[in-house]
Amino acid sequence: MKKLIGATGAILLALSAVVLGTQSAGAAPVHKLQVERLCAQAAPHSAACFGEKLVPSAGLSPRLSGPPSSAITPAQLQDAYNLSGLQSGGRTVAIIDAYGYPNLERDLGIYRSQFGLPACTKANGCLKILSQTGGTSLPAFNAGWAGEQALDVDAVSAACPDCRITVVQAKTPSFTNLGTAAITASKQPGVVAISNSYGGGDASDATYSKYYNFPGIAVTASTGDSGYQGGSYPASSSYVTAVGGTTLTASSTSRGWSESAWSGAGSGCSTLNQALPAAAAVDTGCSGRAMADVSAAADPNNGGLAVYYPTNSSSSTWGQIGGTSESAPIIASVYALSGNTAGTANAIPYAHSSSLFDVTGGSNGTCPTTQWCTSRTGWDGPTGLGTPNGVSGF
């Protein structure tokens, strides 16, 4: 089942109509929508999450009774990337985020029930929520990061309905605490992929690689939502798969979907970390580590996922959320579906690039070297080698 998703303006009108049709009694009419970051900007030596949601321009948070009609559903996501009917056999994707989210299990249940996905609960062993040290005393609630967690677990659910999910919550978004959470995730039984939908400034593997170097586990990281900005850690680490972003729309092509580079997709060259040996055969134009390696849907307007997310510590609503925070857990889920995570998993797509959907249009800025910002045949900064076409590229 496909639902035609038009240009950005059409999506904004469609979602506005949904808001108008479901707003609470007495609420002022809402006519325009804008993109809003889920998380605050990163402080030094810390990270920000890369989720972006559509909200009314007045800054109000509409309460929707169901998913926005313009948002991507699990069936559509699976169709776009040829994942329909694939199973992981119960492999686990770990999600690393900061702060707590008391109603995560409840909200995930509402999301999965809405789309007919199997239940994923603590009781049935599908869902696990841990502190950064592996305990059950969890951090304080933060609305922005809790929204990020909702996006992450919903994205894994959409791409890989039978994947188990482990969420590890760091007490703050410092590189050290998030990294400690990643180490904890790597030690959990069954984890084959770890998704990191956050980033800060470029940083050195010499200092932080212990947090992301887990041979045999695919570690993904978002490249950011501000276009060409240079390196962003941990996406600029040599040990992760750096995930860029695309604009995804339904089309009349044989595939049924069209993709272009999302204007917000992060890209750039690290000045601190070495180039991937696997990327030697592609012309990145970078002397060091180049971002991205691969990509997936990220444009919150055209490709944003339907998400059930918290508006405060007790209440939640439906929304349309994107950013490279959407694409990183999608790619982690594809690795889990493939089961092919031996060694350093970021090398695998470079050996199978012909099995990906090559994204050849769109741009995320103006750069000294064209391929850092402009999508083209083969590797480019915003979309890397391309997007999933089933799991054979992973």
MOTASUL-V628311 format. One record per pair of residues at least 4 apart in sequence whose C-alpha atoms are under 8 Angstrom apart, sorted by the first residue. I is the first residue (numbers start at 0). J is the second residue. D is the distance in Angstrom with one decimal. If there is no record, write none. Layout:
I/J/D + I/J/D
//
This chain:
0/74/6.9 + 0/75/6.8 + 1/74/8.0 + 1/75/5.9 + 1/78/7.9 + 1/249/7.3 + 2/75/7.6 + 2/249/7.0 + 3/248/7.4 + 3/249/5.2 + 3/250/7.2 + 4/10/7.0 + 4/69/6.4 + 4/248/5.4 + 4/249/5.4 + 4/301/7.1 + 5/9/5.6 + 5/10/6.3 + 5/248/6.7 + 5/249/7.5 + 5/301/7.7 + 6/10/6.4 + 6/248/7.9 + 6/301/7.1 + 7/11/6.3 + 7/300/5.7 + 7/301/6.2 + 8/12/6.3 + 9/13/6.1 + 10/14/6.1 + 10/69/5.7 + 10/300/6.5 + 10/301/7.2 + 11/15/5.9 + 11/31/7.2 + 11/32/6.3 + 11/300/7.3 + 12/16/6.2 + 12/31/7.8 + 13/17/6.5 + 13/68/6.8 + 13/69/6.4 + 14/18/6.2 + 14/67/5.9 + 14/68/6.6 + 14/69/6.2 + 15/19/6.1 + 15/29/6.7 + 15/30/6.0 + 15/31/6.5 + 15/32/6.9 + 16/20/6.1 + 17/21/6.3 + 17/63/7.6 + 17/67/6.3 + 17/68/7.2 + 18/22/5.7 + 18/29/7.0 + 18/61/6.3 + 18/62/7.7 + 18/63/6.6 + 19/28/6.4 + 19/29/6.3 + 19/30/7.9 + 21/62/7.1 + 21/63/5.6 + 21/64/6.4 + 22/26/6.4 + 22/61/6.2 + 22/62/6.2 + 22/63/6.9 + 23/62/7.2 + 29/55/6.3 + 29/56/8.0 + 30/55/7.4 + 31/55/5.8 + 31/56/5.6 + 32/53/6.1 + 32/54/5.3 + 32/55/4.3 + 32/56/5.0 + 33/53/5.5 + 33/54/5.5 + 33/55/6.1 + 33/56/5.4 + 34/51/6.2 + 34/52/5.5 + 34/53/4.7 + 34/54/6.3 + 34/299/7.4 + 35/51/5.5 + 35/52/5.4 + 35/53/6.3 + 35/54/6.7 + 36/49/7.3 + 36/50/6.1 + 36/51/4.5 + 36/52/6.5 + 37/48/7.1 + 37/49/7.3 + 37/50/5.4 + 37/51/5.6 + 37/52/6.8 + 37/143/4.6 + 37/144/6.9 + 37/146/6.6 + 37/147/6.8 + 38/47/6.0 + 38/48/5.6 + 38/49/7.3 + 38/50/7.4 + 38/143/4.8 + 38/144/6.2 + 39/47/6.4 + 39/48/8.0 + 39/143/7.7 + 40/46/7.8 + 40/47/5.7 + 41/45/5.6 + 41/46/4.8 + 41/47/4.7 + 41/198/7.9 + 41/199/6.0 + 42/46/6.9 + 42/199/8.0 + 43/199/7.9 + 43/200/8.0 + 44/173/6.0 + 44/174/5.9 + 44/199/7.3 + 44/200/7.8 + 45/172/5.6 + 45/173/3.9 + 45/174/5.0 + 45/198/7.8 + 45/199/6.0 + 46/172/5.6 + 46/173/6.2 + 46/174/6.5 + 46/197/5.9 + 46/198/4.6 + 46/199/4.4 + 46/200/7.9 + 47/172/7.1 + 47/197/5.4 + 47/198/5.6 + 47/199/6.3 + 48/96/8.0 + 48/144/6.9 + 48/147/6.8 + 48/196/5.9 + 48/197/4.1 + 48/198/6.6 + 48/324/7.0 + 49/147/7.8 + 49/196/6.0 + 49/197/5.5 + 49/198/7.5 + 49/221/7.3 + 49/223/6.0 + 49/224/6.3 + 49/322/5.7 + 49/323/5.9 + 49/324/4.9 + 50/146/7.9 + 50/147/5.9 + 50/150/7.6 + 50/196/7.7 + 50/320/6.7 + 50/321/5.8 + 50/322/4.9 + 50/323/6.8 + 50/324/5.0 + 50/325/7.0 + 51/299/6.4 + 51/320/5.5 + 51/321/5.2 + 51/322/5.2 + 52/299/6.4 + 52/318/7.1 + 52/319/5.8 + 52/320/4.2 + 52/321/6.3 + 53/299/6.9 + 53/300/7.5 + 53/318/7.1 + 53/319/5.9 + 53/320/6.5 + 54/58/6.6 + 54/59/6.9 + 54/60/6.3 + 54/61/7.5 + 55/59/5.7 + 55/60/6.9 + 55/61/7.5 + 60/310/7.5 + 61/316/7.8 + 62/315/8.0 + 62/316/5.4 + 62/317/6.9 + 63/67/7.7 + 63/316/5.9 + 63/317/5.4 + 63/318/7.4 + 64/316/7.4 + 64/317/7.0 + 65/317/6.0 + 66/70/7.0 + 66/305/5.7 + 66/306/7.3 + 66/307/7.9 + 66/317/5.4 + 66/318/6.4 + 66/319/7.7 + 67/305/6.7 + 67/317/7.2 + 67/318/6.3 + 67/319/6.6 + 69/319/7.9 + 70/301/8.0 + 70/302/6.8 + 70/303/5.6 + 70/304/5.2 + 70/305/4.9 + 70/319/5.6 + 71/75/6.1 + 71/76/6.5 + 71/302/6.0 + 71/303/6.0 + 71/304/4.6 + 71/305/5.6 + 72/76/6.2 + 72/114/7.7 + 72/157/7.2 + 72/304/6.5 + 72/305/6.0 + 73/77/6.1 + 73/114/7.2 + 73/156/7.7 + 73/157/4.2 + 73/158/6.5 + 74/78/6.1 + 74/83/7.4 + 74/157/7.5 + 75/79/6.0 + 76/80/6.4 + 76/82/8.0 + 76/157/6.9 + 76/158/6.6 + 77/81/5.7 + 77/82/4.6 + 77/83/4.9 + 77/157/7.3 + 77/158/5.9 + 78/82/6.3 + 78/83/5.9 + 79/254/7.6 + 79/255/7.3 + 79/256/6.1 + 80/386/7.5 + 80/387/5.4 + 80/388/5.1 + 80/389/5.9 + 81/387/7.6 + 81/388/5.5 + 81/389/4.6 + 82/158/7.1 + 82/388/7.8 + 82/389/5.2 + 82/390/7.5 + 85/159/7.7 + 85/336/6.9 + 86/159/6.9 + 86/160/7.7 + 86/161/6.3 + 86/162/7.8 + 86/336/5.9 + 87/159/7.2 + 87/161/6.4 + 87/162/6.0 + 87/335/6.0 + 87/336/4.4 + 87/337/7.2 + 87/338/7.1 + 88/161/7.0 + 88/162/7.4 + 89/161/5.7 + 89/162/5.0 + 89/163/5.8 + 90/161/8.0 + 90/162/5.4 + 90/163/6.0 + 90/189/5.8 + 90/190/6.5 + 90/191/6.6 + 90/335/6.1 + 90/336/7.8 + 91/162/5.5 + 91/163/4.4 + 91/164/5.5 + 91/165/6.9 + 91/189/5.4 + 91/190/4.5 + 91/191/5.9 + 91/192/6.9 + 91/335/7.1 + 92/155/7.6 + 92/162/6.7 + 92/163/6.3 + 92/164/5.2 + 92/165/6.3 + 92/190/5.8 + 92/191/6.3 + 92/192/4.9 + 92/193/5.8 + 92/194/7.3 + 92/331/6.8 + 92/332/6.6 + 92/335/6.8 + 93/164/5.8 + 93/165/4.6 + 93/166/5.7 + 93/167/7.3 + 93/184/6.2 + 93/190/6.4 + 93/192/6.2 + 93/193/4.6 + 93/194/6.2 + 94/148/7.8 + 94/151/6.9 + 94/152/7.5 + 94/164/7.4 + 94/165/6.1 + 94/166/4.7 + 94/167/6.2 + 94/193/5.9 + 94/194/5.1 + 94/195/6.5 + 94/328/7.8 + 95/166/6.2 + 95/167/5.2 + 95/168/6.3 + 95/169/7.5 + 95/177/6.9 + 95/180/6.5 + 95/181/6.3 + 95/184/7.9 + 95/193/7.3 + 95/194/6.3 + 95/195/5.5 + 95/196/7.6 + 96/144/6.9 + 96/147/7.6 + 96/148/6.6 + 96/166/7.6 + 96/167/6.5 + 96/168/5.2 + 96/169/6.1 + 96/172/7.5 + 96/177/6.9 + 96/195/7.2 + 96/196/7.5 + 96/197/7.9 + 97/144/6.1 + 97/168/5.0 + 97/169/4.4 + 97/170/5.9 + 97/171/5.4 + 97/172/5.3 + 97/177/6.9 + 98/137/7.8 + 98/138/5.0 + 98/139/5.7 + 98/140/5.7 + 98/141/5.9 + 98/144/6.5 + 98/145/7.2 + 98/168/5.7 + 98/169/5.8 + 98/170/5.2 + 98/171/6.1 + 98/172/7.8 + 99/137/6.0 + 99/138/4.7 + 99/139/5.0 + 99/140/4.3 + 99/141/6.4 + 99/144/7.9 + 99/145/6.6 + 99/168/6.4 + 99/170/7.9 + 100/139/7.8 + 100/140/5.4 + 100/141/7.3 + 100/142/8.0 + 100/145/5.2 + 100/148/7.7 + 100/312/7.3 + 101/140/7.1 + 101/312/7.0 + 102/106/6.0 + 102/312/7.6 + 102/313/7.2 + 103/107/6.0 + 103/148/7.9 + 103/149/7.0 + 104/108/6.2 + 104/120/6.6 + 104/121/7.8 + 104/126/7.8 + 105/109/6.5 + 106/110/6.3 + 106/149/7.7 + 106/307/6.3 + 106/308/6.9 + 106/315/7.4 + 107/111/6.1 + 107/119/7.7 + 107/149/7.3 + 107/152/7.2 + 107/153/6.8 + 107/307/7.4 + 108/112/6.0 + 108/118/6.5 + 108/119/6.9 + 108/120/7.6 + 109/113/6.1 + 109/307/7.4 + 110/114/6.7 + 110/153/7.1 + 110/306/7.1 + 110/307/5.9 + 111/115/6.0 + 111/116/4.8 + 111/117/6.8 + 111/118/6.7 + 111/119/8.0 + 111/153/7.9 + 111/156/7.3 + 112/116/6.0 + 112/117/7.5 + 112/118/7.3 + 116/156/7.8 + 116/160/6.3 + 117/160/7.0 + 117/161/7.4 + 119/123/6.9 + 119/124/7.6 + 119/125/4.9 + 119/126/5.7 + 119/163/7.4 + 120/124/6.4 + 120/125/5.4 + 120/126/4.9 + 120/127/7.9 + 121/125/6.1 + 121/126/4.7 + 121/127/5.9 + 122/126/7.9 + 124/163/7.8 + 125/162/7.6 + 125/163/4.6 + 125/164/6.1 + 126/163/6.1 + 126/164/5.0 + 126/165/5.8 + 126/166/7.9 + 127/164/6.4 + 127/165/4.6 + 127/166/6.2 + 128/135/7.3 + 128/165/5.9 + 128/166/4.8 + 128/167/5.9 + 128/168/7.5 + 129/133/5.2 + 129/134/5.5 + 129/135/5.4 + 129/136/7.8 + 129/137/6.9 + 129/165/7.6 + 129/166/6.2 + 129/167/4.8 + 129/168/6.2 + 130/134/5.1 + 130/135/5.9 + 130/136/6.4 + 130/137/5.2 + 130/138/7.1 + 130/167/5.6 + 130/168/5.0 + 130/169/6.2 + 130/170/7.5 + 130/180/7.3 + 131/167/5.8 + 131/168/5.5 + 131/169/4.7 + 131/170/7.0 + 131/176/7.0 + 131/177/7.4 + 131/179/6.0 + 131/180/4.1 + 131/181/7.7 + 131/183/6.4 + 132/179/7.1 + 132/180/6.5 + 132/183/6.1 + 133/167/7.6 + 133/180/8.0 + 133/183/6.0 + 137/168/7.1 + 137/170/7.9 + 138/168/7.0 + 138/169/7.2 + 138/170/5.3 + 139/170/7.6 + 140/145/7.1 + 140/312/6.6 + 141/145/5.9 + 141/312/8.0 + 142/146/6.1 + 142/309/6.7 + 142/310/6.6 + 142/311/5.9 + 142/312/7.2 + 143/147/6.4 + 144/148/6.2 + 145/149/6.3 + 145/308/7.6 + 145/309/6.7 + 146/150/6.3 + 146/308/5.3 + 146/309/5.9 + 146/310/7.9 + 147/151/6.2 + 147/196/8.0 + 147/324/7.4 + 148/152/6.2 + 149/153/6.0 + 149/306/6.8 + 149/307/6.6 + 149/308/5.3 + 149/309/7.7 + 150/154/5.9 + 150/304/7.8 + 150/306/5.9 + 150/307/7.8 + 150/308/7.3 + 150/320/7.0 + 150/324/7.6 + 150/325/6.7 + 151/155/6.3 + 151/196/7.8 + 151/324/7.1 + 151/325/6.7 + 151/328/5.9 + 152/156/6.1 + 152/164/7.2 + 152/328/8.0 + 153/157/6.0 + 153/306/6.3 + 153/307/7.8 + 154/158/6.2 + 154/304/7.4 + 154/325/6.5 + 154/328/6.1 + 154/329/5.9 + 155/159/5.7 + 155/160/7.2 + 155/162/7.4 + 155/164/7.8 + 155/328/5.8 + 155/329/6.0 + 155/331/7.9 + 155/332/5.7 + 156/160/4.7 + 156/161/7.6 + 156/162/7.2 + 158/329/6.0 + 158/332/6.2 + 158/333/7.3 + 159/332/5.8 + 159/333/7.4 + 159/335/8.0 + 159/336/6.9 + 162/332/7.6 + 162/335/7.5 + 165/184/7.5 + 167/180/5.8 + 167/181/7.5 + 167/183/7.6 + 167/184/6.6 + 168/177/7.9 + 168/180/6.7 + 169/176/5.5 + 169/177/5.4 + 169/179/7.6 + 169/180/5.7 + 170/176/6.6 + 171/176/6.2 + 171/177/7.4 + 172/176/6.4 + 172/177/5.9 + 173/177/6.1 + 174/178/5.8 + 175/179/6.0 + 176/180/6.3 + 177/181/6.3 + 178/182/6.4 + 178/207/7.7 + 178/210/4.7 + 178/211/7.3 + 179/183/6.3 + 179/210/6.6 + 180/184/6.2 + 181/185/6.2 + 181/193/7.4 + 181/210/6.0 + 181/211/7.0 + 182/186/6.6 + 182/209/8.0 + 182/210/5.8 + 182/211/7.5 + 183/187/6.8 + 184/190/7.3 + 184/193/7.3 + 185/190/6.6 + 185/193/7.6 + 185/213/7.0 + 185/216/7.5 + 186/190/7.8 + 190/216/7.3 + 191/215/7.2 + 191/216/4.8 + 191/217/6.2 + 191/334/7.8 + 191/335/6.1 + 191/338/7.6 + 191/340/6.9 + 192/216/5.2 + 192/217/4.5 + 192/218/5.6 + 192/219/7.6 + 192/331/5.5 + 192/332/7.3 + 192/334/6.7 + 192/335/6.3 + 192/340/7.9 + 193/216/7.2 + 193/217/6.3 + 193/218/4.7 + 193/219/6.2 + 193/331/6.5 + 194/218/6.0 + 194/219/4.9 + 194/220/6.1 + 194/327/6.0 + 194/328/5.3 + 194/331/5.9 + 195/218/7.6 + 195/219/6.0 + 195/220/4.7 + 195/221/6.6 + 195/324/7.9 + 195/327/6.8 + 195/328/7.6 + 196/220/5.7 + 196/221/5.1 + 196/323/7.0 + 196/324/4.4 + 196/325/7.6 + 196/327/6.0 + 196/328/7.4 + 197/220/6.9 + 197/221/6.0 + 197/223/7.4 + 197/233/7.9 + 197/324/6.9 + 198/220/7.8 + 198/221/7.0 + 198/222/7.3 + 198/223/6.9 + 198/231/5.9 + 198/232/5.2 + 198/233/6.0 + 198/234/7.2 + 199/231/5.5 + 199/232/5.5 + 199/233/7.6 + 200/230/6.7 + 200/231/4.8 + 200/232/5.8 + 201/229/7.6 + 201/230/4.7 + 201/231/4.4 + 201/232/4.9 + 201/233/7.8 + 201/235/6.7 + 201/269/6.5 + 201/270/7.7 + 201/271/7.3 + 202/206/7.8 + 202/207/7.6 + 202/230/8.0 + 202/231/7.3 + 202/232/5.6 + 202/233/7.5 + 202/235/7.6 + 202/236/8.0 + 202/271/6.6 + 203/207/6.3 + 203/208/7.6 + 203/236/7.4 + 203/271/5.4 + 203/272/6.0 + 204/208/4.4 + 204/209/7.9 + 204/236/6.0 + 204/237/7.4 + 204/271/7.7 + 204/272/6.4 + 207/211/7.6 + 208/212/5.7 + 208/236/7.2 + 208/238/7.3 + 211/218/6.8 + 211/233/7.9 + 211/236/7.9 + 211/238/6.2 + 211/239/6.8 + 212/238/5.4 + 212/239/7.7 + 213/217/7.8 + 213/218/7.8 + 213/238/7.9 + 213/343/7.7 + 214/341/6.7 + 214/342/4.8 + 214/343/5.4 + 214/344/7.7 + 215/340/5.2 + 215/341/4.3 + 215/342/5.0 + 215/343/6.6 + 215/344/7.2 + 216/340/5.6 + 216/341/7.0 + 216/342/7.7 + 216/343/7.5 + 216/344/7.0 + 217/239/7.2 + 217/240/7.4 + 217/331/6.9 + 217/334/6.7 + 217/340/5.5 + 217/343/7.1 + 217/344/5.1 + 217/345/7.3 + 218/238/7.4 + 218/239/4.9 + 218/240/6.1 + 218/331/7.1 + 218/344/7.5 + 219/234/7.6 + 219/239/5.4 + 219/240/4.6 + 219/241/6.0 + 219/242/6.7 + 219/327/5.8 + 219/328/7.4 + 219/330/7.1 + 219/331/6.0 + 220/233/6.2 + 220/234/4.9 + 220/239/6.5 + 220/240/6.3 + 220/241/5.2 + 220/242/5.9 + 220/327/5.7 + 221/234/6.0 + 221/241/6.1 + 221/242/5.0 + 221/243/6.4 + 221/323/5.2 + 221/324/5.9 + 221/326/7.2 + 221/327/5.4 + 222/231/6.4 + 222/234/5.5 + 222/235/8.0 + 222/241/6.1 + 222/242/5.8 + 222/243/5.5 + 222/264/6.9 + 222/265/4.7 + 222/266/6.3 + 222/290/6.9 + 222/291/6.7 + 222/323/6.5 + 223/231/7.3 + 223/243/7.5 + 223/263/7.5 + 223/264/6.1 + 223/265/4.4 + 223/266/7.7 + 223/322/7.5 + 223/323/5.9 + 223/324/8.0 + 224/263/4.6 + 224/264/5.1 + 224/265/5.5 + 224/322/5.9 + 224/323/6.3 + 225/263/4.9 + 225/264/6.4 + 225/265/5.8 + 226/262/6.1 + 226/263/4.4 + 226/264/4.9 + 226/265/4.4 + 226/266/6.3 + 226/363/4.9 + 226/364/6.2 + 226/372/7.9 + 226/381/7.7 + 227/264/7.5 + 227/265/5.4 + 227/266/4.8 + 227/267/5.8 + 227/363/6.2 + 227/364/6.0 + 227/365/7.7 + 227/366/7.5 + 227/371/7.4 + 227/372/6.4 + 227/381/7.9 + 228/265/6.6 + 228/266/6.4 + 228/267/6.0 + 229/265/8.0 + 229/266/6.1 + 229/267/3.7 + 229/268/5.2 + 229/269/6.4 + 230/234/7.6 + 230/235/5.5 + 230/266/7.2 + 230/267/5.3 + 230/268/5.2 + 230/269/4.4 + 230/270/7.3 + 230/289/7.9 + 230/290/7.3 + 231/235/5.5 + 231/269/7.6 + 232/236/6.4 + 233/239/7.4 + 234/239/6.4 + 234/240/7.0 + 234/241/4.7 + 234/242/7.4 + 234/290/7.1 + 234/291/7.8 + 235/239/7.8 + 235/241/7.0 + 235/268/7.7 + 235/269/5.9 + 235/272/7.0 + 235/288/6.2 + 235/289/7.1 + 235/290/6.5 + 236/272/6.5 + 236/288/7.4 + 237/272/6.6 + 237/273/6.7 + 237/274/7.1 + 237/275/6.2 + 237/288/6.7 + 238/343/6.5 + 238/345/7.2 + 239/343/7.8 + 239/344/7.6 + 239/345/6.1 + 240/291/7.8 + 240/292/6.1 + 240/293/7.5 + 240/344/7.2 + 240/345/4.7 + 241/290/6.0 + 241/291/4.9 + 241/292/5.2 + 241/293/6.7 + 241/327/8.0 + 241/345/8.0 + 242/290/7.8 + 242/291/5.5 + 242/292/6.1 + 242/293/5.2 + 242/294/4.9 + 242/295/7.4 + 242/323/7.1 + 242/326/6.5 + 242/327/5.6 + 242/330/7.5 + 242/382/7.7 + 242/383/7.7 + 243/264/5.5 + 243/265/6.2 + 243/266/7.3 + 243/290/7.6 + 243/291/5.3 + 243/292/7.4 + 243/293/6.2 + 243/294/4.3 + 243/295/6.8 + 243/297/7.9 + 243/323/6.1 + 243/326/7.0 + 243/327/7.9 + 243/380/7.8 + 243/381/5.5 + 243/382/5.2 + 243/383/6.8 + 244/260/6.5 + 244/261/5.7 + 244/263/7.7 + 244/264/4.9 + 244/265/7.7 + 244/294/5.0 + 244/295/5.2 + 244/296/5.6 + 244/297/4.8 + 244/298/7.0 + 244/322/7.3 + 244/323/5.6 + 244/326/6.3 + 244/381/6.5 + 244/382/6.0 + 245/258/6.1 + 245/259/5.5 + 245/260/4.6 + 245/261/4.4 + 245/264/7.2 + 245/294/6.7 + 245/295/5.7 + 245/296/4.8 + 245/297/5.4 + 245/298/6.1 + 245/302/7.9 + 245/381/7.9 + 245/382/6.8 + 246/258/5.5 + 246/259/5.3 + 246/260/6.1 + 246/261/4.9 + 246/296/5.9 + 246/297/6.4 + 246/298/5.0 + 246/301/5.5 + 246/302/5.8 + 247/256/6.9 + 247/257/5.9 + 247/258/4.8 + 247/259/7.0 + 247/296/5.8 + 247/297/7.9 + 247/298/7.4 + 247/301/5.7 + 247/302/4.8 + 248/256/5.6 + 248/257/5.4 + 248/258/6.5 + 248/301/6.1 + 248/302/6.5 + 249/255/5.8 + 249/256/4.3 + 249/257/6.2 + 250/255/5.1 + 250/256/4.8 + 250/257/5.9 + 251/255/5.5 + 251/256/7.3 + 252/256/6.5 + 252/257/7.4 + 258/358/6.2 + 258/360/7.7 + 259/358/5.8 + 259/359/6.6 + 259/360/4.9 + 259/361/5.0 + 259/374/7.5 + 260/264/7.2 + 260/358/6.9 + 260/359/7.8 + 260/360/6.1 + 260/361/4.4 + 260/362/5.6 + 260/363/7.0 + 260/373/7.8 + 260/374/6.1 + 260/381/6.0 + 260/382/6.1 + 261/297/7.1 + 261/298/5.9 + 261/361/6.7 + 261/362/6.8 + 261/363/6.5 + 261/381/7.3 + 262/361/7.2 + 262/362/5.7 + 262/363/4.0 + 262/364/7.0 + 263/298/7.5 + 263/322/7.8 + 263/363/5.8 + 264/297/7.7 + 264/322/7.7 + 264/323/6.8 + 264/363/6.3 + 264/381/5.4 + 264/382/7.7 + 265/290/7.7 + 265/291/7.7 + 265/363/7.6 + 265/380/7.8 + 265/381/6.1 + 266/289/7.7 + 266/290/5.1 + 266/291/6.0 + 266/371/6.5 + 266/372/7.1 + 266/380/5.0 + 266/381/5.3 + 267/289/6.0 + 267/290/5.4 + 267/291/7.8 + 267/371/6.3 + 267/380/6.5 + 268/285/5.7 + 268/286/7.7 + 268/287/6.2 + 268/288/5.7 + 268/289/4.6 + 268/290/6.3 + 269/273/7.8 + 269/287/5.7 + 269/288/5.1 + 269/289/6.4 + 270/287/6.2 + 270/288/7.6 + 271/287/7.3 + 272/287/5.9 + 272/288/5.6 + 273/286/7.8 + 273/287/4.6 + 273/288/5.1 + 274/278/7.2 + 274/279/7.9 + 274/285/7.6 + 274/286/6.6 + 274/287/4.2 + 274/288/3.8 + 274/289/6.6 + 275/279/7.0 + 275/287/7.9 + 275/288/6.1 + 275/289/7.9 + 275/346/7.9 + 277/346/5.3 + 277/349/6.1 + 277/350/7.6 + 278/283/7.8 + 278/346/7.8 + 278/349/6.5 + 281/377/7.8 + 281/378/6.6 + 282/378/7.2 + 283/289/6.5 + 283/370/7.0 + 283/371/7.4 + 283/378/7.0 + 283/379/6.9 + 283/380/7.6 + 284/368/6.8 + 284/370/7.6 + 284/371/7.6 + 285/289/5.9 + 289/380/7.3 + 290/380/5.7 + 290/381/7.5 + 290/383/7.0 + 291/379/7.5 + 291/380/5.4 + 291/381/6.2 + 291/382/6.1 + 291/383/4.6 + 291/384/8.0 + 292/345/7.4 + 292/348/7.8 + 292/378/7.9 + 292/380/8.0 + 292/382/7.2 + 292/383/4.3 + 292/384/5.9 + 292/385/8.0 + 293/348/7.7 + 293/382/5.7 + 293/383/4.4 + 293/384/5.1 + 293/385/5.2 + 293/386/6.0 + 294/326/6.4 + 294/327/7.9 + 294/330/7.5 + 294/381/7.8 + 294/382/5.0 + 294/383/6.3 + 294/384/7.7 + 294/385/5.8 + 294/386/5.1 + 294/387/7.9 + 295/325/7.9 + 295/326/4.8 + 295/327/7.7 + 295/329/7.1 + 295/330/7.2 + 295/382/7.8 + 295/385/7.8 + 295/386/5.3 + 295/387/7.3 + 296/302/5.5 + 296/303/7.2 + 296/321/7.7 + 296/323/7.8 + 296/325/6.9 + 296/326/5.6 + 297/302/6.1 + 297/303/6.2 + 297/321/4.9 + 297/322/4.5 + 297/323/5.1 + 297/324/7.4 + 297/325/5.6 + 297/326/5.6 + 298/302/5.3 + 298/303/5.8 + 298/321/5.6 + 298/322/5.8 + 299/303/4.0 + 299/304/7.5 + 299/319/6.7 + 299/320/5.4 + 299/321/4.0 + 299/322/6.1 + 300/321/7.8 + 302/321/7.1 + 303/319/5.5 + 303/320/4.9 + 303/321/4.3 + 303/322/7.7 + 303/325/7.8 + 304/319/5.4 + 304/320/5.4 + 304/321/6.1 + 304/325/7.5 + 305/317/7.0 + 305/318/5.9 + 305/319/4.9 + 305/320/6.6 + 306/317/5.7 + 306/318/5.4 + 306/319/6.0 + 306/320/6.5 + 307/315/6.7 + 307/316/5.5 + 307/317/4.5 + 307/318/6.4 + 308/315/5.2 + 308/316/5.6 + 308/317/6.3 + 308/318/7.2 + 309/313/7.4 + 309/314/5.7 + 309/315/3.8 + 309/316/6.3 + 310/314/5.8 + 310/315/5.1 + 310/316/6.9 + 311/315/7.0 + 320/325/7.6 + 321/325/5.3 + 322/326/7.3 + 323/327/6.2 + 324/328/7.1 + 325/329/6.6 + 326/330/6.3 + 327/331/6.3 + 328/332/6.0 + 329/333/6.4 + 330/334/6.4 + 330/387/7.8 + 331/335/6.4 + 332/336/6.2 + 333/337/6.2 + 333/387/7.6 + 333/389/8.0 + 333/390/6.2 + 333/393/7.2 + 334/338/6.1 + 334/339/6.5 + 334/340/6.8 + 334/390/7.4 + 334/393/6.0 + 335/339/7.6 + 336/390/6.9 + 337/390/5.4 + 337/391/7.3 + 337/393/6.3 + 339/344/7.8 + 339/393/6.6 + 340/344/5.1 + 343/347/8.0 + 345/349/7.7 + 346/350/6.8 + 347/351/6.5 + 347/392/7.2 + 347/393/5.7 + 348/352/5.4 + 348/384/7.5 + 348/392/5.2 + 348/393/5.5 + 349/384/7.5 + 350/392/8.0 + 351/355/7.5 + 351/391/7.3 + 351/392/4.9 + 351/393/7.3 + 352/384/6.2 + 352/385/7.7 + 352/392/6.2 + 353/392/7.5 + 354/387/7.9 + 354/388/6.4 + 354/391/6.0 + 354/392/4.9 + 355/384/7.3 + 355/385/5.6 + 355/386/5.5 + 355/387/5.3 + 355/388/5.1 + 355/391/7.9 + 355/392/5.6 + 356/385/5.2 + 356/386/5.1 + 356/387/6.2 + 356/388/5.8 + 357/376/6.6 + 357/377/6.6 + 357/384/6.4 + 357/385/4.5 + 357/386/6.7 + 358/374/6.6 + 358/375/6.9 + 358/376/7.1 + 358/382/6.7 + 358/384/7.8 + 358/385/5.4 + 358/386/7.4 + 359/374/4.9 + 359/375/4.2 + 359/376/5.3 + 359/377/7.8 + 360/373/7.3 + 360/374/5.0 + 360/375/6.2 + 361/373/6.2 + 361/374/5.5 + 362/372/5.4 + 362/373/4.4 + 362/374/5.9 + 362/381/7.3 + 363/372/5.2 + 363/373/6.7 + 363/381/6.6 + 364/372/5.5 + 364/373/7.5 + 365/369/7.7 + 365/372/6.2 + 366/371/6.3 + 366/372/5.9 + 367/371/8.0 + 368/372/7.7 + 369/373/5.8 + 370/374/6.5 + 370/375/7.1 + 370/378/7.7 + 370/379/4.9 + 370/380/6.1 + 371/379/5.9 + 371/380/4.4 + 371/381/7.0 + 372/379/7.2 + 372/380/5.7 + 372/381/6.1 + 373/379/6.7 + 373/380/7.3 + 373/381/7.2 + 374/378/7.9 + 374/379/5.5 + 374/380/7.3 + 374/381/6.7 + 374/382/6.9 + 375/379/6.3 + 377/383/7.9 + 377/384/5.9 + 377/385/7.8 + 378/382/7.4 + 378/383/5.0 + 378/384/4.5 + 378/385/7.5 + 379/383/4.9 + 379/384/6.8 + 382/386/7.6 + 387/392/6.8 + 388/392/7.2
//
